[in-house]
Amino acid sequence: MSAPVLSIIILAAMFLLATVLPLNMGALAFVGAFLLGSVVLGMSTNDILANFPGGLFLTIVGVTYLFAIAQNNGTIDLLVRGAVRLVGNKVALIPWVMFAITAVITAVGALSPAAVAIIAPIALSFAAKHKINPLMMGMMVIHGAQAGGFSPIAVYGVTVNGIIAKTDLEASPTAIFLASFLFNLAIAVVLSLVLGGNRFRSTKAGRVVEQAAESRMSVSLGSRAAGVTLQGSGSDISSAGVSAKGTSGGTSTTATGDSAASDNGARASIPQLITILGLIALAVISLGFKVDVGFVSITIAIFLALVSPAAQKGAVNKISWSTVLLICGMLTFVGVLEEAGTIKFVSDGVTQLGMPLLAALLICYIGAVVSAFASSTAILAALIPLAVPFLASGEIGAVGVIAALAVASTIVDVSPFSTNGALVLANAPEDVDKDKFYKQILAYSGIVVAVGPAIAWLVMVVPGWM
């Protein structure tokens, strides 16, 4: 058996094991890289480790550490309250506020499940209070998280753009970000029209969501002051760690110092204002001046930790180490695949089809179907390098295909088998039949998997404008 064929079998086995068993695919990828590289290809361990993405490691650690501090000191909850205040008594706008604030959270570096874990409890508690369709509200939160997920400083964006940067392909981080944002925005519009309808009514209900955010802030800040780590806020967020009541576990305690200033809802504390300025500085310095995102984010995070030492307590534990392991393991394995000739082998097979558009559609559907059950980050890290030689031929727009693949592989995170979908299901309002809600999410995700990749392909690939 040739090395390329064997490596593809190993890759398929890794996806299968990570799907049916609670194993981190990154850990499996490191094992696969070692066995394939050392045993089959005769590579030294130094050669294998030369494929380790050190820059990406620093970026993911830096941005998730910064976000953890922002969450710890109440800045995220402050932004939620502020956004709700802006819409006043217009209940119909609240789902859009949830969409927007989740998009902002992921765009500044939070992982999609972390953003959904924060916003979904608040959003769904409001949906129950005012008889808003919980499916619409939950999906608005998830699509909001995906809308911001491909910003140049977000984890998805950094991963995809980092892979492209190592090739000769045309890079357009802004185009990929806007493609994902606009696609998810369009889905949100359809959801609002189909599931919202005229059942929205204006009422002085904005305060309900504001109180929910304040309550969550009071609980979280009080718990942190007591040295308690909230369920569902650590590095590996799962549906079991999020209460269906709308807040993470813990009990409200009296907080002092910075917390007190936030609890009364009157104004932001100094650490929170500095955190907001830090997030703005991250965007300006890294995007405007092209300075490495990893170094900038971790520098700002350390500065915030010095300003408010209490807020950084437990922040290192909230770095998504499972995602770090996943991405670094996968990209190390992809480097070994390149040595094995797998990437050229797959690219030659795709080229022999003689139909570049059909090949692009096939890639999008592979990404969507696998991502509905496995990690979107892992499938992006695997499929994009495999598609690079095929895209380098110039027969089809590389940016359009990558954008379509990025969208197709992430919009399916609404699946109840994914972390995001499971978080929404776990936070279903008490008066909602959980089995019925599960079937609704499953049916919706089935529609997204069946239709989403085709629409992304038709819009981004077929016209050839990207």
Residue, then its C-alpha position, 0 to 999 in steps of 0.5 A: m500500500s502506498a504512503p498516500v493511500l495509507s495516510i488517507i486511511i489514517l486520517a479517516a480513522m482519526f475522524l471516525l475515532a474522534t466522532v464516536l469516542p471522547l478523544n481529542m482529534g489533535a492528540l490522535a493527529f500527533v500519534g498519527a504524525f509520529l507513526l506515519g512519519s517515523v514508521v512509514l516515512g522514516m522521518s526523524t522526530n525533529d523533522i516531524l516537529a518542524n511542522f508544529p505551528g508555533g505562531l498559531f499556537l501563540t495566537i490562539v493562546g493569546v486571544t483566548y487568554l485575553f477573552a477569558i480576562a474580559q469575561n472574568n472582569g465582567t466586560i462581556d456582560l457589560l457589553v450585553r447590557g449596553a446592547v440591550r439598552l440601545v434597543g429599549n422596548k423593541v422586543a423584535l430587535i432582541p434576537w438581532v442584539m443576541f446575533a450581533i453581540t455573539a458575532v462581536i465576541t467571536a470576532v475579537g477572539a472568543l471561540s464559538p462555543a464560549a460565545v454561545a455558552i455566554i449568550a444562549p442562556i440569556a437569549l433563551s430565558f428571554a425567549a421563554k418570557h416573551k413567547i419568542n420561538p426558542l429555535m429561532m433565538g437559539m439559531m440566531v445566537i449560533h449563526g451570530a457566533q459563526a458570523g464573526g468567526f472568520s475575522p482576521i483575529a478570530v480563531y477560525g480566521v487565524t487558522v484559515n489565513g495561516i494555512i493560506a499564508k504558507t502557500d502561493l494562493e491569493a490571500s484575502p482575509t477580509a473577503i473570507f470574513l465578509a463571506s461568512f458574515l453576510f452568509n450567516l446574516a442572510i440565514a438570520v434574516v430568513l429565520s426571523l421572517v419564517l420563525g418570527g413573523n408577526r408574533f413579535r410585539s413591542t413591550k417594555a421588555g428590554r429590561v428583562v434581558e438586561q436583568a438577566a445579564e446583570s444577574r449572570m454578572s452578579v453570579s459570575l463575578g461573585s463566584r470569581a471573587a470566591g475563587v469558584t470556577l463556573q461550569g461551562s466556562g472552562s476550556d472544554i465547554s459542554s452542554a452538561g456544564v451549562s444550566a438550563k436556567g440560563t446561568s452557569g452554576g454557582t450562587s450569588t455572593t457579595a462582591t467587592g471592589d471592581s465587582a460592586a461597580s458593575d453589579n449596580g449597572a450604573r457604569a463600567s469599572i476602570p478595569q472594564l474600560i481598560t479592557i474595552l480599550g485593549l480590545i480596540a487596540l488589538a484590532v487597530i494594532s494587529l490589523g492596521f499595523k500588521v503586527d502579529v496577533g498572538f504577541v499583541s493579544i498576549t501583551i494586552a492580556i498581561f497588561l490587563a492582568l497587572v491592572s486587575p490581578a483578581a480578574q485574571k484568576g483562573a483565566v489561564n485555565k479558560i484558555s481553550w487548551s483542547t482547541v490548541l491541541l486540536i489545531c496544533g496536532m492537525l497541522t503537524f499531521v498535515g505537514v507529514l501528509e505533505e511529506a508523504g505526497t498525500i496532498k499531491f495525490v489527492s489534488d491529482g485525483v481531483t484534477q482528473l475529474g476534469m470538472p473543477l466546479l463539481a470538485a469544489l462542490l464535493i469538497c464543500y459537502i465533505g466539509a459540511v457533513v463531517s463538521a456536523f458530527a466532528s470538529s469544524t476546526a479540524i476539517l478546515a485544517a485538513l481539507i484546505p491543505l488538501a485542496v491547495p494544489f488543485l486551487a493553485s492550477g488557477e482553473i477556479g477562484a481560490v478565494g471563492v472555494i476557500a470562502a465557500l468551504a469555510v462557510a459550509s464547514t461552520i454553518v452546520d455547527v447548529s447540529p445538536f451533535s456539535t457543541n454549539g447545538a448541544l449548548v442551545l439544547a441544554n438551555a431550552p426553556e423549562d416549558v419547552d418539550k426537550d424531545k420536540f426541541y431536539k427534533q426541531i434542531l435536528a431537522y433544521s440542521g439537516i436542512v442546513v447540511a443539505v442546502g447550505p453548501a450548495i448555496a455557498w458554492l453557487v454564490m461564491v464559486v460558480p460566478g467566479w467573482m472571488 
